[in-house]
Amino acid sequence: MAAVPVDPDRDSARSWLEAELDRPGYAVRESWVRRALTWLRDRLPDLSLDGQLPAWTSWVAIALVVAAVAGLLWFAARDRWRRAGLTGAPRGDRVFGAEGQLSAAAYRERSRSSATAGDLDSALLDGYRAVTAAAHERSVLDAAPARTAHEVAVRLAAVFPAHAGDLGVAADRFDAVRYGGRHADAEQVAQVHALDEALAAPTSLPAPTGPLPAPTGPPR
């Protein structure tokens, strides 16, 4: 049986159309950014100052508020990965890892092998471990366990003040790669290798400043 054609009057057609457009499928979905800006705009005071300033100043104020909030969130999150890594890892799993300390030469060999193989993250981590192990071997650092990368950098900076900045940068990169999910690049690996070589040089340690010890043998 064929359908009977419907020929509504003008008012009925308008009513049907409005009812159809009210259905959820026709709703316009705003982005969360626009909804957030609208929320801020509705809660900000009127910045037009009785017409002395144009209406767009409210949008400038909104942009400044959003930028300030984004900046606060960035600063709050900047060290989150470091704190999570340091509090979540066992105390023995800081610079050297769960495997324990190897020799500086072993770390250097692993670092350069990883760099050649393209594993720059491992190359940077082992490069910094070589710096730390070499300091232990030269008795620049004592054998206190579970030091963080920054604790190592602070202690070595007191002995090698000329390299304090490079030590801090290397520690930041170590934490960023190990705990923050960042990735090292070839330049950063080369810089930690150069730092290791500079600190391992025989002339890198400062000369003793105290008086020379008195001779213990009989005079001749």
FENGITA-V360351 format. One record per residue. RES is the residue in three letters. OMEGA is omega in whole degrees, 0 to 359 (* if undefined). Layout:
# FENGITA-V360351
RES/OMEGA ; RES/OMEGA
This chain:
# FENGITA-V360351
MET/183 ; ALA/179 ; ALA/179 ; VAL/180 ; PRO/180 ; VAL/180 ; ASP/183 ; PRO/174 ; ASP/187 ; ARG/182 ; ASP/179 ; SER/179 ; ALA/179 ; ARG/180 ; SER/179 ; TRP/181 ; LEU/179 ; GLU/178 ; ALA/179 ; GLU/182 ; LEU/177 ; ASP/180 ; ARG/184 ; PRO/183 ; GLY/180 ; TYR/182 ; ALA/178 ; VAL/181 ; ARG/178 ; GLU/177 ; SER/180 ; TRP/178 ; VAL/180 ; ARG/178 ; ARG/179 ; ALA/179 ; LEU/178 ; THR/178 ; TRP/179 ; LEU/182 ; ARG/181 ; ASP/183 ; ARG/177 ; LEU/176 ; PRO/178 ; ASP/183 ; LEU/183 ; SER/177 ; LEU/177 ; ASP/175 ; GLY/181 ; GLN/179 ; LEU/179 ; PRO/184 ; ALA/184 ; TRP/178 ; THR/177 ; SER/178 ; TRP/175 ; VAL/179 ; ALA/178 ; ILE/180 ; ALA/179 ; LEU/178 ; VAL/180 ; VAL/179 ; ALA/179 ; ALA/179 ; VAL/179 ; ALA/178 ; GLY/178 ; LEU/179 ; LEU/180 ; TRP/180 ; PHE/179 ; ALA/183 ; ALA/187 ; ARG/181 ; ASP/182 ; ARG/181 ; TRP/180 ; ARG/179 ; ARG/179 ; ALA/181 ; GLY/184 ; LEU/181 ; THR/183 ; GLY/182 ; ALA/174 ; PRO/184 ; ARG/179 ; GLY/186 ; ASP/181 ; ARG/181 ; VAL/188 ; PHE/178 ; GLY/185 ; ALA/182 ; GLU/182 ; GLY/185 ; GLN/171 ; LEU/177 ; SER/177 ; ALA/180 ; ALA/180 ; ALA/178 ; TYR/179 ; ARG/181 ; GLU/179 ; ARG/181 ; SER/181 ; ARG/176 ; SER/178 ; SER/179 ; ALA/179 ; THR/180 ; ALA/179 ; GLY/178 ; ASP/187 ; LEU/178 ; ASP/179 ; SER/179 ; ALA/180 ; LEU/181 ; LEU/180 ; ASP/176 ; GLY/178 ; TYR/176 ; ARG/177 ; ALA/177 ; VAL/183 ; THR/181 ; ALA/179 ; ALA/178 ; ALA/175 ; HIS/183 ; GLU/179 ; ARG/180 ; SER/173 ; VAL/172 ; LEU/174 ; ASP/187 ; ALA/179 ; ALA/184 ; PRO/168 ; ALA/173 ; ARG/173 ; THR/179 ; ALA/181 ; HIS/174 ; GLU/176 ; VAL/182 ; ALA/181 ; VAL/181 ; ARG/179 ; LEU/179 ; ALA/178 ; ALA/180 ; VAL/181 ; PHE/185 ; PRO/179 ; ALA/182 ; HIS/184 ; ALA/181 ; GLY/180 ; ASP/178 ; LEU/178 ; GLY/178 ; VAL/180 ; ALA/178 ; ALA/177 ; ASP/182 ; ARG/177 ; PHE/180 ; ASP/181 ; ALA/180 ; VAL/187 ; ARG/186 ; TYR/187 ; GLY/179 ; GLY/177 ; ARG/180 ; HIS/179 ; ALA/173 ; ASP/186 ; ALA/180 ; GLU/180 ; GLN/177 ; VAL/179 ; ALA/180 ; GLN/179 ; VAL/174 ; HIS/179 ; ALA/177 ; LEU/179 ; ASP/180 ; GLU/181 ; ALA/181 ; LEU/181 ; ALA/181 ; ALA/182 ; PRO/183 ; THR/184 ; SER/181 ; LEU/179 ; PRO/179 ; ALA/178 ; PRO/184 ; THR/182 ; GLY/179 ; PRO/178 ; LEU/179 ; PRO/180 ; ALA/178 ; PRO/183 ; THR/183 ; GLY/179 ; PRO/179 ; PRO/179 ; ARG/*
